[in-house]
C-alpha cells in the first residue's frame, strides 16, 4: 500500500528514499500524538490533585478566577496617577487608603520624590548592584570552569560545584536566611540576589567560553603567552558581546527578583505592593504594577540600545 502512494516518476533509489522519509514522518506523527496524550494525562492528574488538595473547591472557584481583577478597579482612572505621584485625592476620608501625600520624600521644602518612585529606584539600585557583583564574580569563575581553558579537572569540578550550590536555591529563600541574620532592609536582598546571580551567570558564561573559537588561544600559546594573557587577549574579545547580553538579561530578572524579595522585608517596592494588595487599596496596587511595568520596559529598551552600541548596528542588519 505504501508503494502505491509513491510518485510514479521516481527512480528506484528515489523510491527507497521517499519510502524511508514517509516511514520517519509516520513515526514522528505517532510519537507526537503519544506525547500529546501523555501531556493530557499529566495535566488531568495535576488538576485532579489540585482539586483534591483544595477540598474539592478548585473547579468550583474557577469561574471566580478574575474576580480579583475586578476588585482592583479604582473609583476613577486618575486615582492611579494620584497614588503614583502622591497627589491629594478628592475621596480622602482620613483612611490609609487615600493618604497618598503621606508617603512623599521631601528633598527641599517644596520639592519631593513620590513614595513609589523612590521605592522603585531603591529596587532598581538593588538589582543593578547585585547584577554587577554577580557578573564580576561569574566572569572570573567562568574561565576556571571552562573545559577548553582549564585542563585541571579538580579545579574545574570544584568551581562548577560552587556555582551549582550558589544557584541551587531561589533568591527569596537565600534572602530569608540573610534577613534572619542581618535584619530587614536592602542589604540582605543584595546578598541574596548577588549569590544567585554568581551561580546563574557563571554557568552561562562558561558555556559561552566553551563554544568560542580556540584559534586565537592557539596563536597566543605558540607565541609564549601565559594563561591570563590567553584569556584576556584571546578569549574575552570573543565572548564579551554574549556576556553583555546575559548581563542585561540578568538585570531584568533581578529587578523582578528584588521586587519579590522586597515583599518579605528586603526593602524596595515589593513590601508596598504586598501591603496594598493585602489592604485592598486598588489605586495604590495598580499604580505600583504600572510603575513596575514601566521600569521593566525601560530596562529592556536600555538593554537593546546598549547592545547596539557595543556590538554595532551592522550585527542587526539583514544580509543582502
Secondary structure, 3 states (H helix, E strand, C coil): CCHHHCCCCCCHHHHHHHHHHHHHHHHHHHHHHHHHHHHHHHHHHHHHHHHHHCCCCHHHHHHHCCHHHHHCCCCCCHHHHHHHCCCCCCCCCCCHHHCHHHHCEECCCCCEECHHHHHHHHHHHHHHHHHHHHHHHHHHHHHHHCCCCCCCHHHHHHHHHHHHHHCCCCHHHHHHHHHHHHCCCHHHHHHHHHHHHHHHHHHHHHHHHHCCCCHHHHHHHHCCCCHHHHHHHHHHHHHHHHHHHHHHHHHHHHHHHHHHHHHHHHCCHHHHHHHHHHCCCHHHHHHHHHHHHHHHHHHHHHHHHHHHHHHCHHHHCCCC
